[in-house]
Amino acid sequence: ANNQNGRHTIILLQNSPSRATRTFMDYDSIGQAIDGLLFLFE
């Protein structure tokens, strides 16, 4: 992966106005994050 520098990409989500729906997804690269985000909308 592209994680040689200890970097990672975090996507923050909130599915409704309720703060209880806040969550996050952590990925090793931007490419993996984009793939994960696209998967949510397929």
mmCIF entry with sequence, helices, sheets and N, C-alpha, C, O atoms, coordinates in Angstrom:
data_MODEL
# 
_entry.id   MODEL 
# 
_entity.id                         1 
_entity.type                       polymer 
_entity.pdbx_number_of_molecules   1 
# 
_entity_poly.entity_id                      1 
_entity_poly.type                           'polypeptide(L)' 
_entity_poly.nstd_linkage                   no 
_entity_poly.nstd_monomer                   no 
_entity_poly.pdbx_seq_one_letter_code       ANNQNGRHTIILLQNSPSRATRTFMDYDSIGQAIDGLLFLFE 
_entity_poly.pdbx_seq_one_letter_code_can   ANNQNGRHTIILLQNSPSRATRTFMDYDSIGQAIDGLLFLFE 
_entity_poly.pdbx_strand_id                 A 
# 
loop_
_entity_poly_seq.entity_id 
_entity_poly_seq.num 
_entity_poly_seq.mon_id 
_entity_poly_seq.hetero 
1 1  ALA n 
1 2  ASN n 
1 3  ASN n 
1 4  GLN n 
1 5  ASN n 
1 6  GLY n 
1 7  ARG n 
1 8  HIS n 
1 9  THR n 
1 10 ILE n 
1 11 ILE n 
1 12 LEU n 
1 13 LEU n 
1 14 GLN n 
1 15 ASN n 
1 16 SER n 
1 17 PRO n 
1 18 SER n 
1 19 ARG n 
1 20 ALA n 
1 21 THR n 
1 22 ARG n 
1 23 THR n 
1 24 PHE n 
1 25 MET n 
1 26 ASP n 
1 27 TYR n 
1 28 ASP n 
1 29 SER n 
1 30 ILE n 
1 31 GLY n 
1 32 GLN n 
1 33 ALA n 
1 34 ILE n 
1 35 ASP n 
1 36 GLY n 
1 37 LEU n 
1 38 LEU n 
1 39 PHE n 
1 40 LEU n 
1 41 PHE n 
1 42 GLU n 
# 
_struct_asym.id          A 
_struct_asym.entity_id   1 
# 
loop_
_struct_conf.conf_type_id 
_struct_conf.id 
_struct_conf.pdbx_PDB_helix_id 
_struct_conf.beg_label_comp_id 
_struct_conf.beg_label_asym_id 
_struct_conf.beg_label_seq_id 
_struct_conf.pdbx_beg_PDB_ins_code 
_struct_conf.end_label_comp_id 
_struct_conf.end_label_asym_id 
_struct_conf.end_label_seq_id 
_struct_conf.pdbx_end_PDB_ins_code 
_struct_conf.beg_auth_comp_id 
_struct_conf.beg_auth_asym_id 
_struct_conf.beg_auth_seq_id 
_struct_conf.end_auth_comp_id 
_struct_conf.end_auth_asym_id 
_struct_conf.end_auth_seq_id 
_struct_conf.pdbx_PDB_helix_class 
_struct_conf.details 
_struct_conf.pdbx_PDB_helix_length 
HELX_P HELX_P1 AA1 ARG A 19 ? THR A 21 ? ARG A 19 THR A 21 5 ? 3  
HELX_P HELX_P2 AA2 ILE A 30 ? PHE A 41 ? ILE A 30 PHE A 41 1 ? 12 
# 
_struct_conf_type.id          HELX_P 
_struct_conf_type.criteria    ? 
_struct_conf_type.reference   ? 
# 
_struct_sheet.id               AA1 
_struct_sheet.type             ? 
_struct_sheet.number_strands   2 
_struct_sheet.details          ? 
# 
_struct_sheet_order.sheet_id     AA1 
_struct_sheet_order.range_id_1   1 
_struct_sheet_order.range_id_2   2 
_struct_sheet_order.offset       ? 
_struct_sheet_order.sense        anti-parallel 
# 
loop_
_struct_sheet_range.sheet_id 
_struct_sheet_range.id 
_struct_sheet_range.beg_label_comp_id 
_struct_sheet_range.beg_label_asym_id 
_struct_sheet_range.beg_label_seq_id 
_struct_sheet_range.pdbx_beg_PDB_ins_code 
_struct_sheet_range.end_label_comp_id 
_struct_sheet_range.end_label_asym_id 
_struct_sheet_range.end_label_seq_id 
_struct_sheet_range.pdbx_end_PDB_ins_code 
_struct_sheet_range.beg_auth_comp_id 
_struct_sheet_range.beg_auth_asym_id 
_struct_sheet_range.beg_auth_seq_id 
_struct_sheet_range.end_auth_comp_id 
_struct_sheet_range.end_auth_asym_id 
_struct_sheet_range.end_auth_seq_id 
AA1 1 THR A 9  ? GLN A 14 ? THR A 9  GLN A 14 
AA1 2 ARG A 22 ? TYR A 27 ? ARG A 22 TYR A 27 
# 
loop_
_atom_site.group_PDB 
_atom_site.id 
_atom_site.type_symbol 
_atom_site.label_atom_id 
_atom_site.label_alt_id 
_atom_site.label_comp_id 
_atom_site.label_asym_id 
_atom_site.label_entity_id 
_atom_site.label_seq_id 
_atom_site.pdbx_PDB_ins_code 
_atom_site.Cartn_x 
_atom_site.Cartn_y 
_atom_site.Cartn_z 
_atom_site.occupancy 
_atom_site.B_iso_or_equiv 
_atom_site.pdbx_formal_charge 
_atom_site.auth_seq_id 
_atom_site.auth_comp_id 
_atom_site.auth_asym_id 
_atom_site.auth_atom_id 
_atom_site.pdbx_PDB_model_num 
ATOM 1   N N  . ALA A 1 1  ? 0.844   -1.201 0.000  1.00 0.00 ? 1  ALA A N  1 
ATOM 2   C CA . ALA A 1 1  ? 0.000   0.000  0.000  1.00 0.00 ? 1  ALA A CA 1 
ATOM 3   C C  . ALA A 1 1  ? 0.874   1.245  0.000  1.00 0.00 ? 1  ALA A C  1 
ATOM 4   O O  . ALA A 1 1  ? 2.102   1.154  0.032  1.00 0.00 ? 1  ALA A O  1 
ATOM 5   N N  . ASN A 1 2  ? 0.242   2.391  -0.036 1.00 0.00 ? 2  ASN A N  1 
ATOM 6   C CA . ASN A 1 2  ? 0.962   3.663  -0.040 1.00 0.00 ? 2  ASN A CA 1 
ATOM 7   C C  . ASN A 1 2  ? 1.148   4.194  1.373  1.00 0.00 ? 2  ASN A C  1 
ATOM 8   O O  . ASN A 1 2  ? 1.010   5.396  1.601  1.00 0.00 ? 2  ASN A O  1 
ATOM 9   N N  . ASN A 1 3  ? 1.454   3.336  2.307  1.00 0.00 ? 3  ASN A N  1 
ATOM 10  C CA . ASN A 1 3  ? 1.471   3.720  3.712  1.00 0.00 ? 3  ASN A CA 1 
ATOM 11  C C  . ASN A 1 3  ? 2.883   3.784  4.273  1.00 0.00 ? 3  ASN A C  1 
ATOM 12  O O  . ASN A 1 3  ? 3.063   3.584  5.475  1.00 0.00 ? 3  ASN A O  1 
ATOM 13  N N  . GLN A 1 4  ? 3.897   4.055  3.447  1.00 0.00 ? 4  GLN A N  1 
ATOM 14  C CA . GLN A 1 4  ? 5.274   4.056  3.924  1.00 0.00 ? 4  GLN A CA 1 
ATOM 15  C C  . GLN A 1 4  ? 5.530   5.150  4.957  1.00 0.00 ? 4  GLN A C  1 
ATOM 16  O O  . GLN A 1 4  ? 6.375   4.968  5.834  1.00 0.00 ? 4  GLN A O  1 
ATOM 17  N N  . ASN A 1 5  ? 4.842   6.257  4.884  1.00 0.00 ? 5  ASN A N  1 
ATOM 18  C CA . ASN A 1 5  ? 5.073   7.377  5.791  1.00 0.00 ? 5  ASN A CA 1 
ATOM 19  C C  . ASN A 1 5  ? 4.119   7.378  6.978  1.00 0.00 ? 5  ASN A C  1 
ATOM 20  O O  . ASN A 1 5  ? 4.036   8.372  7.700  1.00 0.00 ? 5  ASN A O  1 
ATOM 21  N N  . GLY A 1 6  ? 3.402   6.288  7.189  1.00 0.00 ? 6  GLY A N  1 
ATOM 22  C CA . GLY A 1 6  ? 2.437   6.233  8.270  1.00 0.00 ? 6  GLY A CA 1 
ATOM 23  C C  . GLY A 1 6  ? 1.203   7.073  8.003  1.00 0.00 ? 6  GLY A C  1 
ATOM 24  O O  . GLY A 1 6  ? 0.433   7.355  8.921  1.00 0.00 ? 6  GLY A O  1 
ATOM 25  N N  . ARG A 1 7  ? 1.009   7.473  6.759  1.00 0.00 ? 7  ARG A N  1 
ATOM 26  C CA . ARG A 1 7  ? -0.158  8.280  6.412  1.00 0.00 ? 7  ARG A CA 1 
ATOM 27  C C  . ARG A 1 7  ? -1.347  7.387  6.122  1.00 0.00 ? 7  ARG A C  1 
ATOM 28  O O  . ARG A 1 7  ? -1.202  6.235  5.713  1.00 0.00 ? 7  ARG A O  1 
ATOM 29  N N  . HIS A 1 8  ? -2.508  7.936  6.340  1.00 0.00 ? 8  HIS A N  1 
ATOM 30  C CA . HIS A 1 8  ? -3.733  7.233  6.005  1.00 0.00 ? 8  HIS A CA 1 
ATOM 31  C C  . HIS A 1 8  ? -4.811  8.254  5.701  1.00 0.00 ? 8  HIS A C  1 
ATOM 32  O O  . HIS A 1 8  ? -4.633  9.449  5.939  1.00 0.00 ? 8  HIS A O  1 
ATOM 33  N N  . THR A 1 9  ? -5.918  7.785  5.180  1.00 0.00 ? 9  THR A N  1 
ATOM 34  C CA . THR A 1 9  ? -7.026  8.652  4.789  1.00 0.00 ? 9  THR A CA 1 
ATOM 35  C C  . THR A 1 9  ? -8.248  8.263  5.601  1.00 0.00 ? 9  THR A C  1 
ATOM 36  O O  . THR A 1 9  ? -8.585  7.083  5.702  1.00 0.00 ? 9  THR A O  1 
ATOM 37  N N  . ILE A 1 10 ? -8.908  9.251  6.175  1.00 0.00 ? 10 ILE A N  1 
ATOM 38  C CA . ILE A 1 10 ? -10.108 9.021  6.979  1.00 0.00 ? 10 ILE A CA 1 
ATOM 39  C C  . ILE A 1 10 ? -11.289 9.703  6.294  1.00 0.00 ? 10 ILE A C  1 
ATOM 40  O O  . ILE A 1 10 ? -11.206 10.869 5.908  1.00 0.00 ? 10 ILE A O  1 
ATOM 41  N N  . ILE A 1 11 ? -12.379 8.971  6.151  1.00 0.00 ? 11 ILE A N  1 
ATOM 42  C CA . ILE A 1 11 ? -13.629 9.539  5.643  1.00 0.00 ? 11 ILE A CA 1 
ATOM 43  C C  . ILE A 1 11 ? -14.586 9.643  6.824  1.00 0.00 ? 11 ILE A C  1 
ATOM 44  O O  . ILE A 1 11 ? -14.836 8.662  7.525  1.00 0.00 ? 11 ILE A O  1 
ATOM 45  N N  . LEU A 1 12 ? -15.115 10.840 7.035  1.00 0.00 ? 12 LEU A N  1 
ATOM 46  C CA . LEU A 1 12 ? -16.084 11.079 8.105  1.00 0.00 ? 12 LEU A CA 1 
ATOM 47  C C  . LEU A 1 12 ? -17.480 11.108 7.500  1.00 0.00 ? 12 LEU A C  1 
ATOM 48  O O  . LEU A 1 12 ? -17.712 11.758 6.481  1.00 0.00 ? 12 LEU A O  1 
ATOM 49  N N  . LEU A 1 13 ? -18.405 10.399 8.135  1.00 0.00 ? 13 LEU A N  1 
ATOM 50  C CA . LEU A 1 13 ? -19.775 10.313 7.627  1.00 0.00 ? 13 LEU A CA 1 
ATOM 51  C C  . LEU A 1 13 ? -20.771 10.672 8.714  1.00 0.00 ? 13 LEU A C  1 
ATOM 52  O O  . LEU A 1 13 ? -20.564 10.384 9.893  1.00 0.00 ? 13 LEU A O  1 
ATOM 53  N N  . GLN A 1 14 ? -21.856 11.307 8.293  1.00 0.00 ? 14 GLN A N  1 
ATOM 54  C CA . GLN A 1 14 ? -23.008 11.540 9.161  1.00 0.00 ? 14 GLN A CA 1 
ATOM 55  C C  . GLN A 1 14 ? -24.232 11.377 8.281  1.00 0.00 ? 14 GLN A C  1 
ATOM 56  O O  . GLN A 1 14 ? -24.493 12.214 7.417  1.00 0.00 ? 14 GLN A O  1 
ATOM 57  N N  . ASN A 1 15 ? -24.991 10.299 8.494  1.00 0.00 ? 15 ASN A N  1 
ATOM 58  C CA . ASN A 1 15 ? -26.088 9.924  7.600  1.00 0.00 ? 15 ASN A CA 1 
ATOM 59  C C  . ASN A 1 15 ? -27.384 10.690 7.818  1.00 0.00 ? 15 ASN A C  1 
ATOM 60  O O  . ASN A 1 15 ? -28.284 10.621 6.981  1.00 0.00 ? 15 ASN A O  1 
ATOM 61  N N  . SER A 1 16 ? -27.496 11.409 8.910  1.00 0.00 ? 16 SER A N  1 
ATOM 62  C CA . SER A 1 16 ? -28.709 12.177 9.193  1.00 0.00 ? 16 SER A CA 1 
ATOM 63  C C  . SER A 1 16 ? -28.320 13.352 10.091 1.00 0.00 ? 16 SER A C  1 
ATOM 64  O O  . SER A 1 16 ? -27.171 13.441 10.522 1.00 0.00 ? 16 SER A O  1 
ATOM 65  N N  . PRO A 1 17 ? -29.256 14.249 10.376 1.00 0.00 ? 17 PRO A N  1 
ATOM 66  C CA . PRO A 1 17 ? -28.921 15.365 11.271 1.00 0.00 ? 17 PRO A CA 1 
ATOM 67  C C  . PRO A 1 17 ? -28.509 14.923 12.687 1.00 0.00 ? 17 PRO A C  1 
ATOM 68  O O  . PRO A 1 17 ? -27.887 15.690 13.421 1.00 0.00 ? 17 PRO A O  1 
ATOM 69  N N  . SER A 1 18 ? -28.854 13.703 13.057 1.00 0.00 ? 18 SER A N  1 
ATOM 70  C CA . SER A 1 18 ? -28.528 13.204 14.391 1.00 0.00 ? 18 SER A CA 1 
ATOM 71  C C  . SER A 1 18 ? -27.031 12.939 14.526 1.00 0.00 ? 18 SER A C  1 
ATOM 72  O O  . SER A 1 18 ? -26.443 12.241 13.700 1.00 0.00 ? 18 SER A O  1 
ATOM 73  N N  . ARG A 1 19 ? -26.424 13.491 15.559 1.00 0.00 ? 19 ARG A N  1 
ATOM 74  C CA . ARG A 1 19 ? -25.000 13.257 15.803 1.00 0.00 ? 19 ARG A CA 1 
ATOM 75  C C  . ARG A 1 19 ? -24.713 11.782 16.089 1.00 0.00 ? 19 ARG A C  1 
ATOM 76  O O  . ARG A 1 19 ? -23.573 11.340 15.946 1.00 0.00 ? 19 ARG A O  1 
ATOM 77  N N  . ALA A 1 20 ? -25.717 11.028 16.486 1.00 0.00 ? 20 ALA A N  1 
ATOM 78  C CA . ALA A 1 20 ? -25.532 9.606  16.787 1.00 0.00 ? 20 ALA A CA 1 
ATOM 79  C C  . ALA A 1 20 ? -25.167 8.804  15.542 1.00 0.00 ? 20 ALA A C  1 
ATOM 80  O O  . ALA A 1 20 ? -24.670 7.683  15.655 1.00 0.00 ? 20 ALA A O  1 
ATOM 81  N N  . THR A 1 21 ? -25.405 9.361  14.355 1.00 0.00 ? 21 THR A N  1 
ATOM 82  C CA . THR A 1 21 ? -25.096 8.636  13.118 1.00 0.00 ? 21 THR A CA 1 
ATOM 83  C C  . THR A 1 21 ? -23.675 8.919  12.627 1.00 0.00 ? 21 THR A C  1 
ATOM 84  O O  . THR A 1 21 ? -23.287 8.436  11.563 1.00 0.00 ? 21 THR A O  1 
ATOM 85  N N  . ARG A 1 22 ? -22.906 9.680  13.371 1.00 0.00 ? 22 ARG A N  1 
ATOM 86  C CA . ARG A 1 22 ? -21.536 9.982  12.950 1.00 0.00 ? 22 ARG A CA 1 
ATOM 87  C C  . ARG A 1 22 ? -20.672 8.731  13.036 1.00 0.00 ? 22 ARG A C  1 
ATOM 88  O O  . ARG A 1 22 ? -20.733 7.973  14.005 1.00 0.00 ? 22 ARG A O  1 
ATOM 89  N N  . THR A 1 23 ? -19.870 8.538  12.002 1.00 0.00 ? 23 THR A N  1 
ATOM 90  C CA . THR A 1 23 ? -18.950 7.409  11.978 1.00 0.00 ? 23 THR A CA 1 
ATOM 91  C C  . THR A 1 23 ? -17.769 7.769  11.088 1.00 0.00 ? 23 THR A C  1 
ATOM 92  O O  . THR A 1 23 ? -17.746 8.840  10.482 1.00 0.00 ? 23 THR A O  1 
ATOM 93  N N  . PHE A 1 24 ? -16.788 6.876  11.010 1.00 0.00 ? 24 PHE A N  1 
ATOM 94  C CA . PHE A 1 24 ? -15.646 7.126  10.144 1.00 0.00 ? 24 PHE A CA 1 
ATOM 95  C C  . PHE A 1 24 ? -15.152 5.818  9.553  1.00 0.00 ? 24 PHE A C  1 
ATOM 96  O O  . PHE A 1 24 ? -15.432 4.733  10.064 1.00 0.00 ? 24 PHE A O  1 
ATOM 97  N N  . MET A 1 25 ? -14.406 5.952  8.457  1.00 0.00 ? 25 MET A N  1 
ATOM 98  C CA . MET A 1 25 ? -13.743 4.809  7.829  1.00 0.00 ? 25 MET A CA 1 
ATOM 99  C C  . MET A 1 25 ? -12.291 5.212  7.616  1.00 0.00 ? 25 MET A C  1 
ATOM 100 O O  . MET A 1 25 ? -12.014 6.338  7.201  1.00 0.00 ? 25 MET A O  1 
ATOM 101 N N  . ASP A 1 26 ? -11.373 4.311  7.893  1.00 0.00 ? 26 ASP A N  1 
ATOM 102 C CA . ASP A 1 26 ? -9.939  4.583  7.825  1.00 0.00 ? 26 ASP A CA 1 
ATOM 103 C C  . ASP A 1 26 ? -9.318  3.721  6.733  1.00 0.00 ? 26 ASP A C  1 
ATOM 104 O O  . ASP A 1 26 ? -9.539  2.511  6.698  1.00 0.00 ? 26 ASP A O  1 
ATOM 105 N N  . TYR A 1 27 ? -8.545  4.334  5.845  1.00 0.00 ? 27 TYR A N  1 
ATOM 106 C CA . TYR A 1 27 ? -7.929  3.625  4.718  1.00 0.00 ? 27 TYR A CA 1 
ATOM 107 C C  . TYR A 1 27 ? -6.443  3.944  4.647  1.00 0.00 ? 27 TYR A C  1 
ATOM 108 O O  . TYR A 1 27 ? -5.995  4.979  5.140  1.00 0.00 ? 27 TYR A O  1 
ATOM 109 N N  . ASP A 1 28 ? -5.684  3.045  4.030  1.00 0.00 ? 28 ASP A N  1 
ATOM 110 C CA . ASP A 1 28 ? -4.243  3.226  3.874  1.00 0.00 ? 28 ASP A CA 1 
ATOM 111 C C  . ASP A 1 28 ? -3.879  4.192  2.758  1.00 0.00 ? 28 ASP A C  1 
ATOM 112 O O  . ASP A 1 28 ? -2.760  4.705  2.737  1.00 0.00 ? 28 ASP A O  1 
ATOM 113 N N  . SER A 1 29 ? -4.793  4.455  1.830  1.00 0.00 ? 29 SER A N  1 
ATOM 114 C CA . SER A 1 29 ? -4.483  5.340  0.705  1.00 0.00 ? 29 SER A CA 1 
ATOM 115 C C  . SER A 1 29 ? -5.744  6.060  0.244  1.00 0.00 ? 29 SER A C  1 
ATOM 116 O O  . SER A 1 29 ? -6.861  5.667  0.578  1.00 0.00 ? 29 SER A O  1 
ATOM 117 N N  . ILE A 1 30 ? -5.543  7.115  -0.525 1.00 0.00 ? 30 ILE A N  1 
ATOM 118 C CA . ILE A 1 30 ? -6.678  7.854  -1.079 1.00 0.00 ? 30 ILE A CA 1 
ATOM 119 C C  . ILE A 1 30 ? -7.453  6.964  -2.050 1.00 0.00 ? 30 ILE A C  1 
ATOM 120 O O  . ILE A 1 30 ? -8.683  7.001  -2.082 1.00 0.00 ? 30 ILE A O  1 
ATOM 121 N N  . GLY A 1 31 ? -6.735  6.167  -2.839 1.00 0.00 ? 31 GLY A N  1 
ATOM 122 C CA . GLY A 1 31 ? -7.400  5.267  -3.785 1.00 0.00 ? 31 GLY A CA 1 
ATOM 123 C C  . GLY A 1 31 ? -8.327  4.291  -3.091 1.00 0.00 ? 31 GLY A C  1 
ATOM 124 O O  . GLY A 1 31 ? -9.446  4.056  -3.546 1.00 0.00 ? 31 GLY A O  1 
ATOM 125 N N  . GLN A 1 32 ? -7.859  3.719  -1.982 1.00 0.00 ? 32 GLN A N  1 
ATOM 126 C CA . GLN A 1 32 ? -8.703  2.794  -1.223 1.00 0.00 ? 32 GLN A CA 1 
ATOM 127 C C  . GLN A 1 32 ? -9.902  3.529  -0.631 1.00 0.00 ? 32 GLN A C  1 
ATOM 128 O O  . GLN A 1 32 ? -11.001 2.977  -0.576 1.00 0.00 ? 32 GLN A O  1 
ATOM 129 N N  . ALA A 1 33 ? -9.700  4.762  -0.189 1.00 0.00 ? 33 ALA A N  1 
ATOM 130 C CA . ALA A 1 33 ? -10.799 5.547  0.378  1.00 0.00 ? 33 ALA A CA 1 
ATOM 131 C C  . ALA A 1 33 ? -11.863 5.826  -0.679 1.00 0.00 ? 33 ALA A C  1 
ATOM 132 O O  . ALA A 1 33 ? -13.059 5.729  -0.402 1.00 0.00 ? 33 ALA A O  1 
ATOM 133 N N  . ILE A 1 34 ? -11.430 6.171  -1.886 1.00 0.00 ? 34 ILE A N  1 
ATOM 134 C CA . ILE A 1 34 ? -12.386 6.426  -2.968 1.00 0.00 ? 34 ILE A CA 1 
ATOM 135 C C  . ILE A 1 34 ? -13.161 5.156  -3.290 1.00 0.00 ? 34 ILE A C  1 
ATOM 136 O O  . ILE A 1 34 ? -14.376 5.201  -3.479 1.00 0.00 ? 34 ILE A O  1 
ATOM 137 N N  . ASP A 1 35 ? -12.466 4.024  -3.355 1.00 0.00 ? 35 ASP A N  1 
ATOM 138 C CA . ASP A 1 35 ? -13.150 2.753  -3.605 1.00 0.00 ? 35 ASP A CA 1 
ATOM 139 C C  . ASP A 1 35 ? -14.181 2.472  -2.515 1.00 0.00 ? 35 ASP A C  1 
ATOM 140 O O  . ASP A 1 35 ? -15.294 2.042  -2.816 1.00 0.00 ? 35 ASP A O  1 
ATOM 141 N N  . GLY A 1 36 ? -13.825 2.708  -1.254 1.00 0.00 ? 36 GLY A N  1 
ATOM 142 C CA . GLY A 1 36 ? -14.742 2.485  -0.143 1.00 0.00 ? 36 GLY A CA 1 
ATOM 143 C C  . GLY A 1 36 ? -15.947 3.399  -0.212 1.00 0.00 ? 36 GLY A C  1 
ATOM 144 O O  . GLY A 1 36 ? -17.068 2.977  0.071  1.00 0.00 ? 36 GLY A O  1 
ATOM 145 N N  . LEU A 1 37 ? -15.722 4.651  -0.586 1.00 0.00 ? 37 LEU A N  1 
ATOM 146 C CA . LEU A 1 37 ? -16.817 5.609  -0.698 1.00 0.00 ? 37 LEU A CA 1 
ATOM 147 C C  . LEU A 1 37 ? -17.749 5.236  -1.843 1.00 0.00 ? 37 LEU A C  1 
ATOM 148 O O  . LEU A 1 37 ? -18.969 5.302  -1.695 1.00 0.00 ? 37 LEU A O  1 
ATOM 149 N N  . LEU A 1 38 ? -17.185 4.846  -2.982 1.00 0.00 ? 38 LEU A N  1 
ATOM 150 C CA . LEU A 1 38 ? -18.014 4.426  -4.112 1.00 0.00 ? 38 LEU A CA 1 
ATOM 151 C C  . LEU A 1 38 ? -18.848 3.204  -3.754 1.00 0.00 ? 38 LEU A C  1 
ATOM 152 O O  . LEU A 1 38 ? -20.001 3.095  -4.171 1.00 0.00 ? 38 LEU A O  1 
ATOM 153 N N  . PHE A 1 39 ? -18.271 2.283  -2.982 1.00 0.00 ? 39 PHE A N  1 
ATOM 154 C CA . PHE A 1 39 ? -18.986 1.074  -2.574 1.00 0.00 ? 39 PHE A CA 1 
ATOM 155 C C  . PHE A 1 39 ? -20.251 1.430  -1.790 1.00 0.00 ? 39 PHE A C  1 
ATOM 156 O O  . PHE A 1 39 ? -21.267 0.748  -1.917 1.00 0.00 ? 39 PHE A O  1 
ATOM 157 N N  . LEU A 1 40 ? -20.198 2.491  -0.982 1.00 0.00 ? 40 LEU A N  1 
ATOM 158 C CA . LEU A 1 40 ? -21.367 2.904  -0.194 1.00 0.00 ? 40 LEU A CA 1 
ATOM 159 C C  . LEU A 1 40 ? -22.534 3.343  -1.066 1.00 0.00 ? 40 LEU A C  1 
ATOM 160 O O  . LEU A 1 40 ? -23.691 3.205  -0.668 1.00 0.00 ? 40 LEU A O  1 
ATOM 161 N N  . PHE A 1 41 ? -22.243 3.870  -2.250 1.00 0.00 ? 41 PHE A N  1 
ATOM 162 C CA . PHE A 1 41 ? -23.284 4.435  -3.099 1.00 0.00 ? 41 PHE A CA 1 
ATOM 163 C C  . PHE A 1 41 ? -23.680 3.528  -4.251 1.00 0.00 ? 41 PHE A C  1 
ATOM 164 O O  . PHE A 1 41 ? -24.521 3.904  -5.067 1.00 0.00 ? 41 PHE A O  1 
ATOM 165 N N  . GLU A 1 42 ? -23.092 2.343  -4.334 1.00 0.00 ? 42 GLU A N  1 
ATOM 166 C CA . GLU A 1 42 ? -23.465 1.406  -5.407 1.00 0.00 ? 42 GLU A CA 1 
ATOM 167 C C  . GLU A 1 42 ? -24.686 0.613  -5.019 1.00 0.00 ? 42 GLU A C  1 
ATOM 168 O O  . GLU A 1 42 ? -25.150 -0.225 -5.792 1.00 0.00 ? 42 GLU A O  1 
# 
